[in-house]
């Protein structure tokens, strides 16, 4: 897969592949339930400060979650 470099015409750069893994000592069903509940996302996803449900019902086409995030992108000099 490639991405456009953003500068100049026709300049394409290879995509960077990143892999990581973690061992979770817990039954897979409990892990799935934890990750599937988006209100838990700030506990495992860096940058997310809060996720809260704003409507009842299951996830679908209509938005039913509101999240806030802050991401540190570095110091520029």
N, CA, C and O atoms as CSV, one atom per row, in Angstrom:
chain,resi,resn,atom,element,x,y,z
A,1,UNK,N,N,0.844,-1.161,0.000
A,1,UNK,CA,C,0.000,0.000,0.000
A,1,UNK,C,C,0.900,1.237,0.000
A,1,UNK,O,O,1.981,1.234,0.588
A,2,UNK,N,N,0.440,2.278,-0.660
A,2,UNK,CA,C,1.217,3.511,-0.720
A,2,UNK,C,C,0.330,4.691,-0.367
A,2,UNK,O,O,-0.896,4.621,-0.458
A,3,UNK,N,N,0.968,5.761,0.034
A,3,UNK,CA,C,0.237,6.992,0.319
A,3,UNK,C,C,0.896,8.130,-0.441
A,3,UNK,O,O,2.083,8.066,-0.762
A,4,UNK,N,N,0.125,9.168,-0.727
A,4,UNK,CA,C,0.660,10.338,-1.412
A,4,UNK,C,C,1.499,11.133,-0.432
A,4,UNK,O,O,1.127,11.278,0.733
A,5,UNK,N,N,2.617,11.646,-0.889
A,5,UNK,CA,C,3.541,12.368,-0.008
A,5,UNK,C,C,3.014,13.734,0.396
A,5,UNK,O,O,3.485,14.311,1.376
A,6,UNK,N,N,2.053,14.256,-0.337
A,6,UNK,CA,C,1.493,15.559,-0.012
A,6,UNK,C,C,2.241,16.721,-0.640
A,6,UNK,O,O,1.703,17.827,-0.697
A,7,UNK,N,N,3.440,16.516,-1.105
A,7,UNK,CA,C,4.209,17.590,-1.718
A,7,UNK,C,C,4.572,17.232,-3.143
A,7,UNK,O,O,5.071,16.136,-3.398
A,8,UNK,N,N,4.335,18.120,-4.055
A,8,UNK,CA,C,4.676,17.845,-5.452
A,8,UNK,C,C,3.654,16.941,-6.117
A,8,UNK,O,O,2.720,16.447,-5.486
A,9,UNK,N,N,3.861,16.741,-7.410
A,9,UNK,CA,C,2.926,15.906,-8.160
A,9,UNK,C,C,3.471,14.505,-8.317
A,9,UNK,O,O,4.656,14.311,-8.588
A,10,UNK,N,N,2.601,13.535,-8.146
A,10,UNK,CA,C,2.961,12.157,-8.440
A,10,UNK,C,C,3.987,11.535,-7.505
A,10,UNK,O,O,4.613,10.539,-7.868
A,11,UNK,N,N,4.176,12.080,-6.338
A,11,UNK,CA,C,5.145,11.514,-5.397
A,11,UNK,C,C,4.420,10.590,-4.431
A,11,UNK,O,O,3.586,11.031,-3.640
A,12,UNK,N,N,4.745,9.312,-4.502
A,12,UNK,CA,C,4.118,8.321,-3.636
A,12,UNK,C,C,5.177,7.687,-2.755
A,12,UNK,O,O,6.280,7.387,-3.211
A,13,UNK,N,N,4.836,7.487,-1.495
A,13,UNK,CA,C,5.742,6.876,-0.532
A,13,UNK,C,C,5.143,5.561,-0.036
A,13,UNK,O,O,3.921,5.423,0.019
A,14,UNK,N,N,5.984,4.598,0.325
A,14,UNK,CA,C,5.435,3.354,0.870
A,14,UNK,C,C,4.797,3.610,2.236
A,14,UNK,O,O,5.281,4.432,3.013
A,15,UNK,N,N,3.711,2.897,2.515
A,15,UNK,CA,C,3.065,2.983,3.822
A,15,UNK,C,C,3.935,2.294,4.860
A,15,UNK,O,O,4.654,1.345,4.545
A,16,UNK,N,N,3.871,2.760,6.069
A,16,UNK,CA,C,4.605,2.153,7.173
A,16,UNK,C,C,3.708,1.114,7.830
A,16,UNK,O,O,2.559,1.406,8.161
A,17,UNK,N,N,4.219,-0.083,8.019
A,17,UNK,CA,C,3.490,-1.130,8.731
A,17,UNK,C,C,3.988,-1.181,10.168
A,17,UNK,O,O,5.191,-1.253,10.418
A,18,UNK,N,N,3.057,-1.144,11.103
A,18,UNK,CA,C,3.403,-1.217,12.516
A,18,UNK,C,C,2.644,-2.386,13.127
A,18,UNK,O,O,1.431,-2.502,12.956
A,19,UNK,N,N,3.350,-3.241,13.830
A,19,UNK,CA,C,2.724,-4.361,14.522
A,19,UNK,C,C,3.136,-4.340,15.975
A,19,UNK,O,O,4.247,-3.935,16.315
A,20,UNK,N,N,2.229,-4.779,16.829
A,20,UNK,CA,C,2.513,-4.893,18.248
A,20,UNK,C,C,1.602,-5.973,18.805
A,20,UNK,O,O,0.607,-6.334,18.177
A,21,UNK,N,N,1.928,-6.478,19.951
A,21,UNK,CA,C,1.068,-7.473,20.586
A,21,UNK,C,C,1.161,-7.325,22.094
A,21,UNK,O,O,2.112,-6.758,22.630
A,22,UNK,N,N,0.151,-7.849,22.754
A,22,UNK,CA,C,0.103,-7.829,24.208
A,22,UNK,C,C,-0.612,-9.099,24.655
A,22,UNK,O,O,-1.542,-9.560,23.993
A,23,UNK,N,N,-0.183,-9.653,25.762
A,23,UNK,CA,C,-0.830,-10.839,26.321
A,23,UNK,C,C,-1.766,-10.377,27.433
A,23,UNK,O,O,-1.348,-9.687,28.363
A,24,UNK,N,N,-3.035,-10.763,27.327
A,24,UNK,CA,C,-4.036,-10.408,28.329
A,24,UNK,C,C,-4.474,-11.695,29.006
A,24,UNK,O,O,-5.041,-12.580,28.365
A,25,UNK,N,N,-4.215,-11.796,30.283
A,25,UNK,CA,C,-4.522,-13.005,31.042
A,25,UNK,C,C,-5.961,-12.944,31.550
A,25,UNK,O,O,-6.216,-12.727,32.734
A,26,UNK,N,N,-6.901,-13.145,30.607
A,26,UNK,CA,C,-8.320,-13.045,30.924
A,26,UNK,C,C,-9.087,-13.820,29.854
A,26,UNK,O,O,-8.633,-13.881,28.711
A,27,UNK,N,N,-10.231,-14.412,30.184
A,27,UNK,CA,C,-11.014,-15.112,29.160
A,27,UNK,C,C,-11.378,-14.179,28.000
A,27,UNK,O,O,-11.699,-13.008,28.204
A,28,UNK,N,N,-11.322,-14.720,26.789
A,28,UNK,CA,C,-11.540,-13.899,25.595
A,28,UNK,C,C,-12.908,-13.220,25.589
A,28,UNK,O,O,-13.038,-12.105,25.084
A,29,UNK,N,N,-13.923,-13.871,26.138
A,29,UNK,CA,C,-15.252,-13.263,26.197
A,29,UNK,C,C,-15.274,-11.999,27.040
A,29,UNK,O,O,-15.935,-11.023,26.685
A,30,UNK,N,N,-14.551,-12.012,28.157
A,30,UNK,CA,C,-14.472,-10.822,29.008
A,30,UNK,C,C,-13.706,-9.704,28.310
A,30,UNK,O,O,-14.071,-8.534,28.418
A,31,UNK,N,N,-12.644,-10.066,27.594
A,31,UNK,CA,C,-11.872,-9.064,26.850
A,31,UNK,C,C,-12.747,-8.435,25.771
A,31,UNK,O,O,-12.756,-7.214,25.615
A,32,UNK,N,N,-13.484,-9.258,25.024
A,32,UNK,CA,C,-14.362,-8.738,23.972
A,32,UNK,C,C,-15.403,-7.793,24.561
A,32,UNK,O,O,-15.608,-6.695,24.043
A,33,UNK,N,N,-16.064,-8.212,25.644
A,33,UNK,CA,C,-17.085,-7.368,26.258
A,33,UNK,C,C,-16.505,-6.028,26.712
A,33,UNK,O,O,-17.147,-4.989,26.561
A,34,UNK,N,N,-15.297,-6.052,27.263
A,34,UNK,CA,C,-14.648,-4.824,27.723
A,34,UNK,C,C,-14.360,-3.883,26.554
A,34,UNK,O,O,-14.655,-2.691,26.627
A,35,UNK,N,N,-13.785,-4.417,25.478
A,35,UNK,CA,C,-13.431,-3.589,24.322
A,35,UNK,C,C,-14.676,-3.142,23.563
A,35,UNK,O,O,-14.702,-2.038,23.018
A,36,UNK,N,N,-15.708,-3.983,23.520
A,36,UNK,CA,C,-16.933,-3.637,22.803
A,36,UNK,C,C,-17.692,-2.499,23.488
A,36,UNK,O,O,-18.442,-1.781,22.827
A,37,UNK,N,N,-17.514,-2.324,24.780
A,37,UNK,CA,C,-18.140,-1.221,25.508
A,37,UNK,C,C,-17.277,0.022,25.310
A,37,UNK,O,O,-16.253,0.184,25.974
A,38,UNK,N,N,-17.690,0.890,24.403
A,38,UNK,CA,C,-16.876,2.051,24.040
A,38,UNK,C,C,-16.631,3.015,25.192
A,38,UNK,O,O,-15.707,3.825,25.122
A,39,UNK,N,N,-17.433,2.948,26.249
A,39,UNK,CA,C,-17.165,3.822,27.390
A,39,UNK,C,C,-15.876,3.422,28.106
A,39,UNK,O,O,-15.352,4.200,28.903
A,40,UNK,N,N,-15.357,2.224,27.837
A,40,UNK,CA,C,-14.071,1.790,28.395
A,40,UNK,C,C,-12.879,2.258,27.561
A,40,UNK,O,O,-11.738,2.139,28.006
A,41,UNK,N,N,-13.119,2.781,26.374
A,41,UNK,CA,C,-12.030,3.127,25.455
A,41,UNK,C,C,-10.961,4.034,26.071
A,41,UNK,O,O,-9.781,3.818,25.797
A,42,UNK,N,N,-11.307,5.036,26.890
A,42,UNK,CA,C,-10.239,5.865,27.473
A,42,UNK,C,C,-9.280,5.085,28.373
A,42,UNK,O,O,-8.174,5.552,28.646
A,43,UNK,N,N,-9.688,3.916,28.829
A,43,UNK,CA,C,-8.822,3.114,29.692
A,43,UNK,C,C,-7.741,2.389,28.905
A,43,UNK,O,O,-6.740,1.961,29.480
A,44,UNK,N,N,-7.935,2.244,27.571
A,44,UNK,CA,C,-6.934,1.515,26.777
A,44,UNK,C,C,-6.487,2.247,25.518
A,44,UNK,O,O,-5.538,1.805,24.870
A,45,UNK,N,N,-7.132,3.347,25.150
A,45,UNK,CA,C,-6.760,4.072,23.932
A,45,UNK,C,C,-6.172,5.429,24.310
A,45,UNK,O,O,-6.879,6.299,24.819
A,46,UNK,N,N,-4.885,5.603,24.061
A,46,UNK,CA,C,-4.205,6.854,24.397
A,46,UNK,C,C,-4.868,8.044,23.725
A,46,UNK,O,O,-5.280,7.966,22.567
A,47,UNK,N,N,-4.966,9.133,24.451
A,47,UNK,CA,C,-5.511,10.363,23.898
A,47,UNK,C,C,-6.986,10.569,24.181
A,47,UNK,O,O,-7.447,11.709,24.234
A,48,UNK,N,N,-7.735,9.493,24.362
A,48,UNK,CA,C,-9.154,9.651,24.666
A,48,UNK,C,C,-9.315,10.031,26.124
A,48,UNK,O,O,-8.754,9.389,27.012
A,49,UNK,N,N,-10.080,11.073,26.361
A,49,UNK,CA,C,-10.322,11.517,27.727
A,49,UNK,C,C,-11.645,10.990,28.257
A,49,UNK,O,O,-11.757,10.640,29.432
A,50,UNK,N,N,-12.657,10.935,27.374
A,50,UNK,CA,C,-13.979,10.514,27.816
A,50,UNK,C,C,-14.775,10.000,26.626
A,50,UNK,O,O,-14.678,10.538,25.523
A,51,UNK,N,N,-15.558,8.961,26.856
A,51,UNK,CA,C,-16.556,8.493,25.893
A,51,UNK,C,C,-17.823,8.261,26.698
A,51,UNK,O,O,-17.809,7.542,27.697
A,52,UNK,N,N,-18.911,8.868,26.263
A,52,UNK,CA,C,-20.163,8.654,26.985
A,52,UNK,C,C,-21.306,8.456,26.008
A,52,UNK,O,O,-21.307,8.976,24.892
A,53,UNK,N,N,-22.270,7.691,26.467
A,53,UNK,CA,C,-23.459,7.386,25.670
A,53,UNK,C,C,-24.386,8.600,25.709
A,53,UNK,O,O,-24.649,9.144,26.782
A,54,UNK,N,N,-24.886,9.030,24.540
A,54,UNK,CA,C,-25.788,10.183,24.494
A,54,UNK,C,C,-27.204,9.795,24.091
A,54,UNK,O,O,-28.122,10.605,24.212
A,55,UNK,N,N,-27.395,8.564,23.612
A,55,UNK,CA,C,-28.734,8.061,23.313
A,55,UNK,C,C,-28.810,6.607,23.756
A,55,UNK,O,O,-27.786,5.953,23.948
A,56,UNK,N,N,-30.019,6.113,23.916
A,56,UNK,CA,C,-30.215,4.706,24.260
A,56,UNK,C,C,-30.154,3.856,23.001
A,56,UNK,O,O,-30.241,4.371,21.886
A,57,UNK,N,N,-30.008,2.575,23.185
A,57,UNK,CA,C,-30.019,1.651,22.061
A,57,UNK,C,C,-28.627,1.247,21.638
A,57,UNK,O,O,-27.632,1.817,22.083
A,58,UNK,N,N,-28.574,0.247,20.767
A,58,UNK,CA,C,-27.285,-0.277,20.314
A,58,UNK,C,C,-26.635,0.656,19.293
A,58,UNK,O,O,-27.314,1.485,18.686
A,59,UNK,N,N,-25.326,0.520,19.103
A,59,UNK,CA,C,-24.663,1.296,18.049
A,59,UNK,C,C,-25.295,0.998,16.695
A,59,UNK,O,O,-25.708,-0.133,16.437
A,60,UNK,N,N,-25.370,1.982,15.849
A,60,UNK,CA,C,-25.964,1.799,14.524
A,60,UNK,C,C,-25.639,2.997,13.655
A,60,UNK,O,O,-24.573,3.601,13.774
A,61,UNK,N,N,-26.576,3.333,12.775
A,61,UNK,CA,C,-26.354,4.442,11.855
A,61,UNK,C,C,-26.409,5.786,12.564
A,61,UNK,O,O,-25.707,6.722,12.178
A,62,UNK,N,N,-27.231,5.889,13.588
A,62,UNK,CA,C,-27.358,7.149,14.309
A,62,UNK,C,C,-26.263,7.250,15.374
A,62,UNK,O,O,-25.981,6.268,16.060
A,63,UNK,N,N,-25.648,8.419,15.518
A,63,UNK,CA,C,-24.620,8.569,16.560
A,63,UNK,C,C,-25.236,8.375,17.942
A,63,UNK,O,O,-26.301,8.920,18.232
A,64,UNK,N,N,-24.574,7.610,18.783
A,64,UNK,CA,C,-25.074,7.457,20.142
A,64,UNK,C,C,-23.968,7.562,21.184
A,64,UNK,O,O,-24.200,7.293,22.363
A,65,UNK,N,N,-22.773,7.949,20.764
A,65,UNK,CA,C,-21.657,8.144,21.676
A,65,UNK,C,C,-21.035,9.515,21.412
A,65,UNK,O,O,-21.033,10.005,20.283
A,66,UNK,N,N,-20.518,10.111,22.458
A,66,UNK,CA,C,-19.800,11.374,22.344
A,66,UNK,C,C,-18.441,11.172,22.996
A,66,UNK,O,O,-18.358,10.677,24.120
A,67,UNK,N,N,-17.385,11.549,22.306
A,67,UNK,CA,C,-16.048,11.364,22.870
A,67,UNK,C,C,-15.286,12.682,22.844
A,67,UNK,O,O,-15.544,13.557,22.017
A,68,UNK,N,N,-14.347,12.799,23.767
A,68,UNK,CA,C,-13.436,13.938,23.765
A,68,UNK,C,C,-12.021,13.392,23.855
A,68,UNK,O,O,-11.763,12.399,24.535
A,69,UNK,N,N,-11.116,14.055,23.160
A,69,UNK,CA,C,-9.744,13.556,23.088
A,69,UNK,C,C,-8.768,14.716,23.021
A,69,UNK,O,O,-9.111,15.823,22.605
A,70,UNK,N,N,-7.558,14.435,23.437
A,70,UNK,CA,C,-6.462,15.384,23.242
A,70,UNK,C,C,-5.232,14.576,22.882
A,70,UNK,O,O,-4.900,13.598,23.552
A,71,UNK,N,N,-4.570,14.984,21.840
A,71,UNK,CA,C,-3.414,14.246,21.347
A,71,UNK,C,C,-2.202,15.160,21.330
A,71,UNK,O,O,-2.252,16.266,20.792
A,72,UNK,N,N,-1.126,14.697,21.915
A,72,UNK,CA,C,0.131,15.424,21.891
A,72,UNK,C,C,0.832,15.062,20.595
A,72,UNK,O,O,1.075,13.886,20.325
A,73,UNK,N,N,1.155,16.056,19.800
A,73,UNK,CA,C,1.783,15.777,18.505
A,73,UNK,C,C,3.247,16.163,18.462
A,73,UNK,O,O,3.904,15.968,17.440
A,74,UNK,N,N,3.769,16.704,19.541
A,74,UNK,CA,C,5.191,17.012,19.574
A,74,UNK,C,C,5.457,18.493,19.736
A,74,UNK,O,O,4.559,19.328,19.631
A,75,UNK,N,N,6.696,18.789,19.990
A,75,UNK,CA,C,7.147,20.174,20.102
A,75,UNK,C,C,7.799,20.583,18.788
A,75,UNK,O,O,8.593,19.835,18.217
A,76,UNK,N,N,7.461,21.765,18.321
A,76,UNK,CA,C,8.012,22.257,17.060
A,76,UNK,C,C,8.836,23.497,17.347
A,76,UNK,O,O,8.394,24.388,18.072
A,77,UNK,N,N,10.026,23.556,16.785
A,77,UNK,CA,C,10.855,24.748,16.952
A,77,UNK,C,C,11.322,25.248,15.605
A,77,UNK,O,O,12.036,26.249,15.532
